[in-house]
Amino acid sequence: MTNYLPIKENKDFQKAYARGKFYVSSVLVSYVVRNRRGTLRVGITTSRKIGNAVRRNRSRRVIRESFRSLAGRVKPGYDLVFVARAKTPFVKCCDVRRAMERHLQKAGLLL
């Protein structure tokens, strides 16, 4: 059972890009914006700049697995959008998790 919901609507992604605070590393960009729902919502995006479908899918899988290991420690009430970068399909899950943990720590979302 997951304790977060997916972000599916384009307007929610656009709100995160426009109003959210962002944190950048070489493998990941994280956008954080507070929501009024009181639940944690997560969205993952990969652009075509990453590469072909195989690389984009691997990027999504690595980001999803990295967040799954941290999900229990994240405060509810926020929307998180993770954007893959060019290095993401070539690094291991632990590298992405380390970057994600740093971003969430800077945002003050880790319990």
VEXDREN-2710 file (C-alpha; in Angstrom, 1 decimal):
% VEXDREN-2710
k/r/px/py/pz
1/MET/0.0/0.0/0.0
2/THR/1.4/3.4/-1.0
3/ASN/1.0/6.5/1.1
4/TYR/1.1/8.9/-1.8
5/LEU/-1.0/9.5/-4.9
6/PRO/0.1/10.1/-8.5
7/ILE/-0.1/13.5/-10.2
8/LYS/-1.8/12.9/-13.6
9/GLU/-3.3/16.3/-14.7
10/ASN/-1.2/18.6/-16.8
11/LYS/-2.5/21.6/-14.8
12/ASP/-1.0/20.1/-11.6
13/PHE/2.4/19.7/-13.3
14/GLN/2.2/23.3/-14.6
15/LYS/1.4/24.6/-11.1
16/ALA/4.4/22.9/-9.7
17/TYR/6.6/24.3/-12.4
18/ALA/5.2/27.8/-12.0
19/ARG/4.8/28.2/-8.2
20/GLY/7.0/25.4/-6.8
21/LYS/10.4/25.7/-5.3
22/PHE/13.0/23.6/-7.3
23/TYR/16.2/21.8/-6.4
24/VAL/18.6/20.8/-9.1
25/SER/21.3/18.1/-9.3
26/SER/23.1/16.4/-12.2
27/VAL/20.6/13.4/-12.2
28/LEU/17.4/15.0/-11.0
29/VAL/15.3/18.1/-10.7
30/SER/12.7/18.2/-7.9
31/TYR/9.8/20.7/-7.7
32/VAL/8.0/21.1/-4.4
33/VAL/4.7/22.9/-3.9
34/ARG/2.3/22.8/-1.0
35/ASN/-1.2/21.5/-1.7
36/ARG/-4.5/21.9/0.2
37/ARG/-5.4/18.3/0.1
38/GLY/-3.3/17.2/3.0
39/THR/-2.0/14.2/1.0
40/LEU/1.3/13.6/-0.6
41/ARG/1.2/13.5/-4.4
42/VAL/4.1/12.6/-6.8
43/GLY/4.6/13.1/-10.5
44/ILE/7.5/12.0/-12.7
45/THR/8.4/13.5/-16.1
46/THR/11.0/12.6/-18.7
47/SER/11.4/14.5/-21.9
48/ARG/12.5/13.2/-25.2
49/LYS/15.9/14.8/-24.7
50/ILE/16.6/11.9/-22.4
51/GLY/16.7/9.5/-25.3
52/ASN/14.5/6.7/-26.7
53/ALA/11.6/5.0/-25.0
54/VAL/13.9/2.5/-23.3
55/ARG/16.0/5.2/-21.6
56/ARG/12.9/7.3/-20.6
57/ASN/11.2/4.2/-19.1
58/ARG/14.4/3.3/-17.2
59/SER/14.6/6.9/-15.9
60/ARG/11.0/6.7/-14.6
61/ARG/11.6/3.3/-13.0
62/VAL/14.8/4.5/-11.2
63/ILE/13.1/7.7/-9.9
64/ARG/10.0/5.7/-8.8
65/GLU/12.0/3.1/-6.9
66/SER/14.2/5.8/-5.3
67/PHE/11.1/7.6/-4.0
68/ARG/9.5/4.4/-2.8
69/SER/12.4/3.9/-0.4
70/LEU/11.9/7.5/1.0
71/ALA/8.1/7.8/0.9
72/GLY/7.5/6.8/4.5
73/ARG/9.7/9.7/5.7
74/VAL/8.1/12.5/3.6
75/LYS/5.6/14.9/5.2
76/PRO/2.1/14.9/3.6
77/GLY/0.4/17.9/2.2
78/TYR/2.8/18.5/-0.7
79/ASP/3.0/17.9/-4.5
80/LEU/6.4/16.7/-5.7
81/VAL/7.4/16.6/-9.3
82/PHE/10.6/14.8/-10.3
83/VAL/12.1/15.5/-13.7
84/ALA/14.8/13.2/-15.2
85/ARG/18.0/14.7/-16.6
86/ALA/20.3/13.3/-19.3
87/LYS/22.4/11.3/-16.8
88/THR/19.4/9.6/-15.1
89/PRO/19.1/6.5/-17.2
90/PHE/22.8/5.7/-16.8
91/VAL/23.1/5.9/-13.0
92/LYS/22.1/3.5/-10.3
93/CYS/19.1/3.8/-8.1
94/CYS/21.2/4.7/-5.0
95/ASP/22.7/7.7/-6.8
96/VAL/19.2/9.1/-7.6
97/ARG/18.0/8.3/-4.1
98/ARG/20.9/10.2/-2.6
99/ALA/20.1/13.3/-4.8
100/MET/16.4/13.0/-4.0
101/GLU/17.1/12.8/-0.3
102/ARG/19.3/15.9/-0.4
103/HIS/16.5/17.8/-2.3
104/LEU/13.8/16.7/0.2
105/GLN/16.1/17.5/3.1
106/LYS/16.7/21.1/1.8
107/ALA/13.0/21.5/1.3
108/GLY/12.4/20.4/4.9
109/LEU/10.1/17.6/4.0
110/LEU/11.9/14.6/5.6
111/LEU/10.7/13.6/9.0
END
